[in-house]
Amino acid sequence: MKNTILVAGAGGYIGIPLCHLLINQGYRVVAFDRFYFGQPVSEMPQSPEFHTLRGDIRHITPDILHNVEAVIDLAGLSNDPAAQISSTLTHAINYDGACHLANTAKKAGVQRYIYMSSASVYGRSGAESADEEMECKPQSLYAELKLNVERELIRLSDTTFQPIILRNATVFGLAPRMRYDLSVNIMTRMAVREKFITIDGDGLQHRPFIHVQDVARAVLLALQLDLPLSVPPVFNIGGDSLNHTINSIAAIITEEIPEVKIVHHPLSLDTRDYQLCFSHARTTLGFLPTRSIRDGVREIVHVLTTDQLAGTQPTCFTAQWYTDLIEWEKRLQPLQLDGHLF
């Protein structure tokens, strides 16, 4: 009998590639998502082993997790700008919802639980490469809540419930539910469409990066890992060659797209500056990234230069899309009668 995996946030940037990988590896997949960005049926796996379930992690019940062997939590408002739109909503989804999902999974007898955290929990490390033992100094609500969920998962961990926490580097690369609000992706889009790249501050701030397809591979390895309780279940996901400054990312892009200007904005509110050590993931997970920044830039350039509509969809810009949804709800709610607009 095939193992059943529930993927929360399955309709997102990472979720769709991950669902394809899991199906290709022989798993049965339940794609659980609120689908705020639409339900991309044509982009999802076309398989009898793939099932879609529309729902909210804040209200998931144990019966949904019946006969589920593992849960992968990708859900939540997905970056710092989106999290700043409403601190109340962000806390309700990213912390309360994540903790509810984990507790419900444990009650339902789910053994393996993979949580998609973020390298942003480190905040600042400067020239020093942060390993999983380094003190975390989150610089945003998004990162702070990620760290708090990690702590709840560690508290829940025992011989019957085994969480693994993946602290992803900043993700880049092409995916069906494309995002152009991530550093490499948005800088590449600006270079192609605007012929310039804007950089906040001096561009010397460090960031670790990871391709979206490699993130899916890391999740698969975590799913299959036999991890003793004595081994720390937290992993930085990325690669040593993918620790970059923002300036070095811009340099790669301008090598691929000639005659692009780089414009620095002297004032920057972005205080994040960190690079990561990946030895734990390399030795314990057996994870090494397979795609470079240049690979990601080239695939995005190809799409943007062959399809003039690519990168114009409102759903490609996460924070603005959430802002629009909240505004539309405010406008439409007073017009409803008995819960219906028409």
N, C-alpha and C positions, 0 to 999 in steps of 0.2 A: 504494500500500500504506500502511495506517495505521501511524503510529508506535506502538510498544509501550512503555508506561511501567510500571515496577515500583514500587509504593508499599509501602515497608516500614513497618509500623505502620498498615496500611490500616483496621483494625477499630476504631480509636480515635476520640476526640472530634473531632480535625481530619480524620482519615483518611477517614471515611465521607462527609462533605460534599465533600472533595476528589475522591474517586473519582466521585461523581455529576457534579461539574463537568467532570472530564476526559472522562468518557463523553459528556456533552452537547456537548463541544467536538470530538468525533470521534476521540479516542484509543482505542487498545486498552489495557486496564488489567489488570495482574496484581497482585492484592491479596495481599501477603505479610505474614503476621502469626502470632504465637504464639497469639493469641486467648485471653489470660488472662481477659478479661472476657466470654467467650462469643463465639460466631460468629453475629452478628445477620443471618441470611440475609435476612429480610424487609426489613431496613433498607438492604441493599446494592443497587447498581444491578441491575436486571433486564434484562440485555442480553447477546447472544451475544459481545460484545466485552469482557466482564468475566469474569475468571477468578480464583478464590480458591485460594491455595496456603498451607497451614499449615506454618510453619517458624520457625526461630530464626536471627536475623542472625549469631549466633556460629558457625553451622555452614553458612552458605549456600555453595554451590559454583558455579563458573563456568558449568556447564551450565544452571543455572536462569536465568542472565542472557543466554543465547544469544538473539540477535536483539532484545535490549532496547536501545532508543535512549537511555533516560534512567532514572535511579533517583532516587526521592524518599525520603529517610530521615526518617521520623517516629517511628521505633521507640525503645524505651528506657523505663526507669522515669521517670515523667513530671513529677515536681515535687520540691521540696526535702524535704517530709516523707516521701515514698515512698523517696527516695534514702537517707534516714537509717536505714531499717529494717535494712539490711545493707550496710555499705560494700564488703564483698567482692563481693556479688552486683551491686551498682550499678556497680562498676568493671568487672566482667566483661561486663555488658550494655551500659552506656552508653559505655564507652571501648573495651574490647577488641572488643566486638561491632560497634560503629560503625566502628572502624578496619578490622576484617576485611571488613565489607561494602564499604567504599570501595576497599580494595585489590583485592578480588575483582572489583568492577565495573570497575576499571581494567584488570585482566588480561583480562577478558572483552570489552574493547573498547567499553565504555559511554563515551559522550562527555560528556553532560551529567549532572551529579550535584548534586542540591539537598539541602542539609543543614538541618534544622530546629534551629537553635540557640535561644538565649534571651537576652533583654535582661538577665537576671539576671547575666550575665558581668560587667557593669559594677560591680555591688556597691553603690557609693555615688557619687552625683554631686551630691546636694543640689539647690540652686537652679539649678545649671548643667545645661544640656541636653547630654547625652552624644552626640557623633557617633561614627562608626565608627573614628576615629583616636584617640579618648580611651583612656588607659591603663585596662585592665580590672583590677578588684580584686574577684574573686568572693568571696562571703561564705559559700558552702556547697559541699559536695562535688558536688552536682548541677551548679552553675554552673562549678566548677573543671574538671570533666570535659568539659562542653560546650566550654569554651575550649581544652582540650587536643586535642579532636577537630578543632576549627577549624584549629589549627596543623598537624595531620597532613594535613588536606585541602589546605592551602596548599602543604605540602611536596610532595604528590602532583601538584599542578597543572602541566600542560604543554599543548602544542598539541593533544594527543589526549584529554586528560582535563580537563574544565572544571567544577570545583565552583563552586557559588554558595551562599553561607551567609546564611541569613535569621535575624536576631536578633529573634524575635517579642517584642512587648510581651505583657503578661499577657492571656490570651485570655478572652473572655466570650461569652455568648449561647447560644441553644438549638441543640442538635444531637442526632441519634439516640442516640449513646452519651454520654448527658448526664453532665456532671461538676458536682457541687455542692461541690467542694473548691477552687474558684477564687474570687477575691475578690468580684467582682460577683455571681456566681451564688449563692455561699453566703450573702452578705449579703441578697440578695433573698429567698432561701428562708427565712432566719430571720425576715425582716420579715413574710412571708405567714403562716408557720406558727406562729411564736413571739410575734409582735408586738413584738419587740425586736431590736436589732442590737448585737453586741459588737464593740468595736474594741480591738485591742492597742495600748497606748501612747496617745500624745496624738492620733493620727490625722493628724498633719501630715506623715507620711512620703509621699513622692511615688511614684507608679507610672504607667507608661504602659500603655494598654490597647488591645485590638484585637478586633473581633468575629470569631468563628470562620469565618463565611462570607467575610469580607474576607481572612483568612489564606489560604484556598483560592484566592482571586483573585490574591493576591500570588505564590503558588507557580506558578500558570498563567503569569503575566507573566514570572517567572524562567525557566520552562521554554522560553518563546518568545524570550527575550532573546538578541540577538547581542552578546556582551560581548567587547570587545577585551582581550587579556591585560594591557594597560597600565592598565585600569580596575580598581580594587579590587573583589573579588567579594563583599564583605560589606555587608549592607543591614539597617538598622533598619527593622522593619515595624510601623507604627502610624500615628498622625496627631497633629499638633500640638494639635488640639482634644481629644484623648484622653489627654493628660497630666493626671493628677488627683492630689489627695491622697485618702487614705482617707476623710477627713471629707467631702470634696465628693461622693464616691460615695454615702456615707450620706445626704447631703442630697437627692440626686436620688431615691434610693429612697423616702425619707420623703415627698417631694412626690407620688409615685405611690401610696403606701400610707399614708394618714393614721393617726394615733394609734399610731405605732410609736416606741418609746423607744430611745434610743441609750445604751449602757452602755460606758464606757471602762475597760479593765483597765490600771491604772497601770504595771505591769511588763510589758515586752515583750522577748522574745528575738530579735525580728525587727529586724535592723540594716540591712536593705535600704532604700535611699532614693535613688531615681534617676528622672530623666525624660530623654526622648530627643529628639534632632534627627532629622528624617526627610527632609531635603532630598535626600540621595543617592538614596533610593528614589523620591522624587517626580520628580526630574529624569532619572534613568537608567532606572529600571524603568517610570516613568509610573504609579506607584501612588499612589492616594489612597483612604482608607477611605470607605465609603458608609454605615456604620451607627454610630450614637451609643450612648453608655452608656444613655441613656433608651430607645432602641429595644430594646436587649438586655433591660433591666429589664422593659419592657412585655410582651415575648413570653414571658418566664419567668413573670411574674405571671399571664398568661392561662392558661398550662398548669397552674400550681399551683392556681389557683382553679377550674378546670374538671375537674380530675382529681385526686382525693384520694390516689391511689396514686403520683402523680408525685413524684419526689424521695425516695421511700422505699426504692428498690432499693439493695441493698448495693454494687453495682458503681458507683454514682454517687459513691462516696467512695474515691478511688484508694488512698491510703495504708492505710486500714483494710482494704480488700479484699486488698491484697498481704500485709498482716500476717495476715489470716485464712488465705490460701492457704498461707503458710509454716507456720502452726500446724497446719493440716489435714494437710499433708504429713508433719510430724513425728509426728502421731498415727496416720496410716494406714500409714506405711511399715513399722513393725514387724509389722503385721497381715497384710502381703502374703506370699504364697507363690508362688515362681516368677514374681514380677512381677505377680501378680493378687490382687485383694482377694477376689473370689468365683470 
